[in-house]
Amino acid sequence: MTTMATEAGEAPRARVLAGRSPRELLARATVYLVLAAAVVTVAFPVYYAIVGAFMSPSELSSYPPALVPHSVTGRNLTGAVDTIPLARQYANSAITATAITVAQLFTSILAAYAFVFLPVKARAAVFGVFLATLMVPWEAIIIPNYLTLSGWGFGNTYFGLVLPFLASGFGTFMLRQSFRQLPAELRDAARIDGAGHWRFLWRIVVPLNKPALAALSIYVFLSAWNQYFWPLIITRTANMQTLQIGLTSLRDSEMADPGLILAGVVLSLLPTLALVVFGQRYIVRGLTAGAVR
């Protein structure tokens, strides 16, 4: 029965391929080859970092390079943990990224709601100012931010790590586009039922925009998790540094044992890979939610 169904499915596919000209088949094959090359280019560094974290020093320094570990070892992982305060820096990255994500979600929700549902004067002009902030490179304001927060005594603290990132013009823009998909009749019905702005926001608007909120959460968390320059200048001690800064401390061991570097990279990749794998469909749905209006 299964064989008959398979043959029945292969037959139309064969007819479709038979109906294509050699030029079309060549173009399709070229596209597949380019896509396959792109996949290998992107995936191979991740693969080698993972397998290299479990290789011995002799395998990592062998020529030609070993692509598969012949004997799996956890020495690199334990060595990375012993070389730097990895647990503390892991916790610092998690605390910082979570705080920034929650704060940006909250401020973006309120700002986007105001731009869509509240009678704001000169709404288009104010929203244009929000969008203009996206054009200011972060490197242009990092020194004023550092001098301000250091003057306030927030250097080498969690406040100093998260304060410049509590609001985002991109988050406001993204949620505004998603909120605009809601029909105006929904707000009128909620008003007739006695719902104020606060209740309408948290009972109706937020639940109906979960894909956009999930996509924004993942984007903000990954951006905060991978921050390097700002944590590098605002922190001074190893116990306040984030994981990305801590990985640079392994450079002294890189020449003698590159496995430590690969082990640290793998540990830092775990949250990123988990979010991308399990949140991929939310990222796509959220980023396309406001694309048609």
KOLSEFI-188335 format. One record per atom (N, C-alpha, C, O): x, y, z; residue in one letter. Coordinates in steps of 0.05 Angstrom, whole numbers, plus 5000, padded with zeros to 4 digits. Example, Ala and Ser with C-alpha at 12.3 -4.5 7.8 and 13.67 -1.06 7.14 Angstrom:
526448865156a 524649105156a 526449345156a 528549345169a 525749555142s 527349795143s 525850015157s 526850235161s 
This chain:
501749765000m 500050005000m 501750255000m 501250444985m 503850245017t 505750475019t 507250504993t 507750724984t 508050274981t 509450284956t 507750404934t 508750564918t 505150334933m 503350444913m 503050744916m 503050894896m 502750834942a 502551124947a 505051274939a 504851494927a 507351154944t 509851284937t 510051304906t 510851514896t 509351084893e 509551094864e 507551294853e 508151434833e 505151314866a 503151514856a 504151794860a 503451974844a 505751844882g 506752114886g 509152184868g 509552414861g 510751974861e 513052024844e 512252064815e 513652204801e 510051954807a 509251974779a 508752264771a 509852354751a 507052414786p 506652704778p 509152864779p 509653034762p 510952804800r 513452954802r 515152904777r 516453084767r 515252644769a 516752584745a 515652724720a 517252804703a 512952734718r 511752874695r 512453164695r 513053284674r 512453294720v 513153574721v 516053624712v 516553814697v 517853454722l 520653484714l 521053434684l 522653564671l 519453234674a 519753174646a 518753394628a 519653434606a 516853554639g 515753784624g 517554024623g 516954214609g 519654024639r 521454264640r 523654234619r 524554014612r 524454464610s 526554474590s 529254424604s 529454474628s 531254344589p 533954304602p 534954564614p 536454554634p 534254794603r 535155044614r 533955094641r 535355194660r 531355024644e 530055064670e 531254874691e 531654954714e 531754624682l 532854434701l 535654524710l 536454484733l 537254634691l 539954724698l 539754964717l 541354984736l 537855144713a 537555374731a 536755284759a 537755384779a 534955084760r 534054984786r 536354844800r 536754874824r 537954684785a 540254554798a 542254754808a 543554714829a 542654974793t 544555184801t 543655314827t 545255364845t 540955364829v 539955484853v 540455294877v 541255384899v 539955034874y 540354844896y 543254834904y 543954814927y 545054844884l 547954834890l 548755084906l 550355064925l 547755314898v 548455564912v 547355554941v 548755634960v 544855454944l 543755434971l 545255244988l 545755295012l 546055014976a 547654814991a 550254935000a 551154885022a 551555084982a 554155214989a 553755415011a 555455435029a 551555565011a 551055765032a 550555625059a 551455715080a 549155395058v 548655245083v 551255145095v 551655165119v 552955035078v 555554935088v 557255165099v 558555135119v 557255395085t 558855625094t 557955715122t 559555785139t 555255725126v 554255825152v 554455605174v 555155675196v 553855355167a 553655155187a 556355035195a 556654945218a 558355035177f 560954905183f 562355025207f 563354875224f 562555295210p 563855405234p 562555325260p 563855265280p 559855305259v 558455225283v 559054925289v 559554855312v 558954765268y 559554485271y 562354435282y 562754285301y 564354585271y 567154535279y 567554635308y 569154515323y 566154855315a 566454945343a 565354735363a 566454695384a 563154605355i 561954405373i 563754165375i 564354065397i 564554055352v 566153805353v 568953865364v 570153705378v 570054115358g 572654185368g 572754205399g 574854165411g 570454275411a 570354305440a 570754035453a 571454025477a 570353815438f 570653545450f 573053395439f 573353155443f 574853545424m 577253415414m 579553455433m 579553635450m 581553275430s 584053305446s 585853515432s 585453565409s 587753625447p 589653815434p 591053705410p 591553855391p 591753445410s 593153335387s 591353325363s 592353365340s 588853275366e 587053265344e 586553545332e 586453585308e 586353745350l 585954015341l 588354135326l 588054295308l 590754035333s 593154145319s 594153955297s 596254005285s 592653745290s 593553555270s 593153675242s 591553855238s 594753575223y 594453655195y 594453405177y 596253245179y 592553375160p 590153545156p 588353545181p 588353355196p 586753765184p 585053785208p 583053555211p 581953465191p 582653465235a 580653255240a 577953385241a 577453585255a 576053275226l 573353375225l 571453235244l 569253325250l 572352995254v 570752845273v 572552765296v 574652655292v 571652815321p 573352735344p 573652425346p 571652285345p 576152335347h 576552045350h 576051945378h 575251725383h 576652125397s 576052055426s 574852305439s 576152505442s 572352275447v 570952505459v 571952555487v 572152375503v 572652805493t 573652885519t 572253135529t 571653315513t 571753145555g 570553385567g 572553565580g 571853745595g 575153515574r 577253675586r 577053965579r 577654145596r 576354025554n 576254305546n 574054455561n 574454685569n 571754325565l 569554455580l 570254515609l 569854735619l 571454315622t 572254355649t 574554565651t 574654715670t 576354565631g 578454755631g 577455045628g 578555225641g 575455075611a 574355345607a 572955445633a 573255685640a 571655265647v 570255345672v 572355415693v 571855595709v 574555275693d 576655325714d 578255575708d 579355705726d 578555645682t 580255875674t 578956145680t 580256325689t 576356165675i 574956415680i 572556365698i 571656135700i 571456575712p 569056535728p 566556505711p 564856685709p 566456285697l 564456245676l 561656255687l 559856375675l 561156125709a 558456115720a 557456395727a 555156465721a 559156565739r 558356835746r 557857005721r 555957155719r 559656975701q 559357125677q 556957025660q 555657185647q 556356775662y 553956665649y 551456795662y 549656875649y 551556805689a 549256925703a 549057225697a 546857325694a 551257365695n 551257645688n 549957685660n 548257865657n 550757525641s 549557545614s 546557485615s 544957635602s 545757285630a 542857215631a 541257435645a 539157505635a 542357545667i 540857755681i 540658005663i 538558125661i 542858075651t 542858315634t 541058285610t 539358465605t 541258065596a 539558025572a 536658005580a 534958115565a 535957875602t 533157855610t 532058125618t 529758195611t 533558285633a 532658545642a 532158735618a 530158875617a 534058725599i 533758895575i 531358805559i 529858975549i 530958545556t 528658445541t 525958525553t 524258625540t 525758495579v 523258565593v 522758865591v 520458945586v 524759025595a 524459315595a 523759415567a 521959575564a 525059305547q 524459395519q 521759305511q 520359455497q 520859075519l 518158985513l 516059175525l 514259265512l 516459235551f 514559415565f 514459685552f 512259785547f 516759815548t 516760085537t 515760085508t 514460275500t 516459885493s 515559875465s 512559835463s 511259955445s 511459665480i 508559625480i 507059885486i 505159965472i 507960025506l 506560275514l 506860485492l 504960625485l 509260515480a 509660715459a 508160645434a 506960825422a 508160395426a 506660315402a 503660355406a 502260435387a 502760285430y 499860325435y 499160625432y 497060685421y 500760795443a 500261085442a 500161175413a 498461335405a 501961075396f 502061165368f 499661065352f 498961185332f 498460845361v 496260725345v 493560815356v 491760875340v 493160805382f 490460835393f 489961095408f 487661165414f 492061255415l 491561495430l 491661735411l 493161735391l 490061945417p 490062185400p 492562365405p 492362575418p 494862275395v 497362425399v 497562645378v 497162595354v 498162885387k 498463115368k 501063075352k 503062985363k 500863145327a 503163115309a 504362835310a 506762795313a 502562635309r 503362365312r 505562275292r 507562145299r 505162355267a 507062275246a 509762395251a 511862265247a 509862645260a 512362775265a 513862645289a 516262595288a 512262595310v 513562465334v 514562185327v 516762105335v 512962045311f 513861775303f 516361795285f 518061615287f 516462005269g 518862045253g 521362085270g 523561995263g 520962225293v 523262255311v 524161985322v 526561935325v 522161815329f 522861545338f 524461395317f 526561275324f 523561415292l 525061275271l 527761395267l 529661245260l 528061655271a 530661785267a 532761675286a 535161675280a 531861585310t 533761475329t 535161225318t 537361155327t 533761085300l 534960845288l 537360915270l 539060745265l 537461155261m 539661235243m 542161335257m 544161385245m 541961365284v 544261455299v 545961205307v 544961035322v 548361185297p 549960955305p 550660945334p 551161155347p 550560705345w 551060675374w 553860775382w 554260875404w 555760745363e 558460835370e 558661135374e 560461235387e 556661285362a 556761575365a 555961675393a 556661895401a 554461505407i 553461595434i 554661435457i 553861475480i 556361245450i 557361075472i 559061225492i 558961165516i 560661415482i 562361565501i 560661745519i 561061745543i 558761905508p 557062065527p 555561885547p 555261955570p 554561655537n 553261475556n 555161375578n 554361365601n 557561315570y 559561215590y 560161435610y 560261375634y 560661675601l 561261895619l 558961955638l 559362005662l 556461945627t 554162005644t 553761795665t 553461855689t 553761545657l 553261325677l 555561295697l 555061235720l 557961345687s 560261335706s 560061565727s 560661525750s 559161795717g 558762025735g 556561975756g 556762075778g 554561815748w 552461745767w 553261515786w 551661445803w 555561405782g 556461185799g 555360915791g 555360735807g 554560895765f 553460635756f 555560465741f 554860255730f 558060555741g 560160395728g 560560135744g 560360125768g 561059915728n 561459655740n 559059555756n 559459425777n 556659615748t 554159525761t 552259425740t 552559475716t 550159285750y 548059185732y 546559415719y 545759405696y 546159635735f 544759865724f 546259985700f 545060055680f 548859995703g 550460105682g 550259925657g 550460025634g 549959665660l 549859485637l 547159505622l 547159475598l 544959565636v 542359555623v 541159825618v 539459845600v 541860035632l 540460285630l 540360405601l 538260505593l 542460395585p 542260515558p 540460365540p 539960455517p 539460125548f 537959955529f 535059905539f 533859705530f 534060075555l 531360025566l 529160085546l 526859985549l 529660245525a 527760305505a 529060285478a 531460315475a 527360235457s 528460195431s 526560295410s 524160245410s 527560455391g 525960555369g 525060325350g 522860335339g 526760125347f 526059895330f 523659745342f 521859665327f 523759695368g 521459555381g 518859705378g 516759585373g 518959965382t 516560125379t 515460115350t 513060075346t 517260135331f 516460115303f 515259845297f 513159825284f 516459635306m 515559365299m 512759315312m 510959205298m 512359385337l 509859335350l 507659525339l 505359445337l 508459765332r 506459945320r 505359825294r 502859835290r 507059715278q 506059595253q 504259355259q 502259315245q 504859205279s 503158985286s 500559065298s 498458955292s 500559275316f 498059365328f 496159485307f 493759475310f 497359595286r 495659715265r 493959515250r 492059585236r 494659255253q 493059045239q 490459005253q 488558885241q 490159095278l 487659045292l 485459235281l 486059465276l 483059135276p 480959305265p 479959505286p 480059465310p 479159745276a 478259955293a 475759875308a 475159975330a 474159695296e 471759605309e 472259465336e 470559465354e 474559345338l 475259205363l 475559405386l 474659355408l 476759635380r 477059835401r 474259955408r 473760015431r 472559995387d 469960095392d 468259905410d 466859995428d 468459645404a 466959445419a 467959435448a 466359415467a 470659465452a 471759465479a 470859705494a 470259695518a 470659935480r 469760185493r 466860155502r 466160255523r 465260035485i 462360005492i 462059825517i 460359865533i 463859615519d 463859435542d 465059565567d 465059435588d 465959815565g 466959945588g 469959915593g 470959985614g 471359805573a 474259765577a 475760025571a 475460145551a 477460095590g 479160335586g 481660255570g 481860025561g 483460445567h 485860395551h 487560175563h 488559995550h 487860185590w 489659995603w 488659715600w 490159525594w 485959675605r 484759415602r 484759315573r 485359085568r 484159495555f 484159415526f 486959335517f 487259145502f 488959465528l 491759405520l 492559125529l 493458955513l 492159065555w 493158815567w 491358585563w 492258355564w 488758625559r 486858405555r 486358335526r 485658115520r 486758525508i 486058475480i 488458515461i 489158335446i 489758745463v 491858805444v 494258625447v 495258505428v 495158595472v 497558435477v 497058135470v 498758015456v 494858015479p 494457725471p 494257685441p 495057475431p 493057875427l 492757845398l 495357895382l 495457835359l 497357995395n 499958045382n 502257885393n 504557975394n 501657645403k 503657475414k 505957405395k 508257405403k 505357345369p 507657285351p 509657525348p 512057485349p 508557765346a 510357995344a 511958035370a 514258105369a 510557995392l 511958035418l 514157815422l 516257875432l 513457575413a 515457355416a 517857415398a 520157375406a 517357505373a 519557565355a 521357795366a 523757775365a 520057995377l 521558225388l 523158125412l 525458215416l 521957955429s 523457855452s 525957705444s 528057745456s 525657525424i 527957375415i 530157555404i 532457515410i 529257745388y 531257925375y 532758085397y 535158105396y 531258195416v 532558365436v 534358195454v 536558285461v 533457955461f 535057785479f 537657705465f 539857715478f 537457635440l 539957555426l 541857785423l 544257755425l 540758025417s 542458265414s 543858325441s 546258395441s 542358305463a 543458365489a 545458155497a 547558215509a 544857905491w 546657685498w 549357705484w 551457645496w 549357805460n 551857815444n 553258085446n 555158125431n 552358255463q 553758515466q 556658475475q 557258305492q 558358645464y 561158615472y 562358885480y 563558915501y 562059095463f 563459345467f 562559485493f 564259575509f 559959515496w 558959655520w 559659515546w 560659645564w 559259255549p 560159125574p 563159145578p 564159145600p 564659155556l 567559175558l 568459435572l 570359435587l 567059655565i 568059915576i 566659985602i 567760135618i 564259875608i 562859965632i 563459785656i 562959865679i 564659545651t 565359375673t 568359375677t 569959415658t 569259325702r 572059335708r 573059075721r 575459015720r 571258925733t 572158675747t 571058435732t 569058445719t 572458205735a 571657965722a 568857865732a 567357745716a 568257915757n 565657825768n 563257985757n 560957895759n 563758225745m 561558375733m 561558355703m 559658455690m 563558235692q 563658215662q 561658005653q 560857815667q 560758045628t 558957855616t 560557625602t 563057635601t 559057425592l 560357195581l 562057255557l 564257145553l 561157445540q 562657505516q 565357635523q 567257585509q 565457785544i 567957905553i 569757695565i 572157685561i 568457515580g 569957305593g 571357125574g 573557015579g 570157085550l 571456905530l 574057015521l 575856865513l 574357285521t 576857395512t 579157335532t 581457345525t 578357275557s 580357205577s 581756935570s 583856865581s 580456785553l 581656525545l 583756555524l 584956355516l 584256805515r 586156835493r 588956745501r 590456635485r 589656775527d 592256695536d 592656395533d 594856295530d 590456255534s 590555965531s 590155865503s 590455635497s 589556065485e 588855985458e 591155845444e 590855645431e 593655965446m 595855855431m 596555575441m 597355405425m 596355535467a 597055275478a 594855075475a 595354835470a 592355165478d 590054975476d 587655115465d 586055225480d 587355115439p 584955255426p 582355115434p 580255235430p 582454875445g 580054745454g 578554905475g 576154895476g 580055055492l 578755215512l 577055435499l 574755485508l 578055555478i 576555765464i 574055645452i 571855755455i 574255415439l 571955285426l 569955205447l 567555225442l 570855105470a 569055025491a 567455275502a 565055255506a 568955495506g 567555735514g 565555835494g 563355925501g 566255825468v 564455905447v 561955735447v 559655835443v 562255475450v 559955295450v 558055355474v 555655365470v 559255405497l 557555475520l 556055735516l 553755755524l 557355925503s 555956175497s 553856145475s 551956305474s 554155945458l 552255905436l 549655775445l 547655795431l 549755635467l 547355465475l 544755625476l 542855545463l 544655855490p 542156005491p 541356105463p 538956105456p 543356195447t 542756295421t 541556075403t 539556125390t 542755845403l 541755625386l 538955545395l 537255485379l 538555525422a 535955445432a 533755645423a 531555565415a 534355905425l 532356105417l 531756095387l 529456115379l 533856055371v 533456055342v 531955805334v 530155815317v 532555575346v 531255325338v 528355325347v 526555265331v 527855385372f 525055375382f 523455625376f 520955605377f 524655845370g 523156085365g 523156175336g 522356405330g 524056005318q 524356085290q 521656165278q 521456365264q 519556005283r 516956065271r 515756325282r 514356465268r 516356385308y 515456635319y 516856875306y 515657085302y 519456835300i 520957055288i 519857125261i 519457355254i 519256915245v 518156965218v 515357085219v 514857275205v 513656975236r 510957075238r 510957355249r 509357525240r 512657415269g 512657675281g 513757895262g 512658115261g 515857825247l 517058025229l 515258085205l 515558295193l 513557895198t 511757945175t 508958035184t 507258075166t 508458065210a 505858125219a 504858395209a 502558435202a 506658595207g 505858865199g 506958935171g 507159165165g 507458725155a 508758775130a 506858865108a 507758975087a 504258835112v 502358895091v 500859155096v 498959215081v 501659295116r 500259545122r 502159765131r 501359985136r 
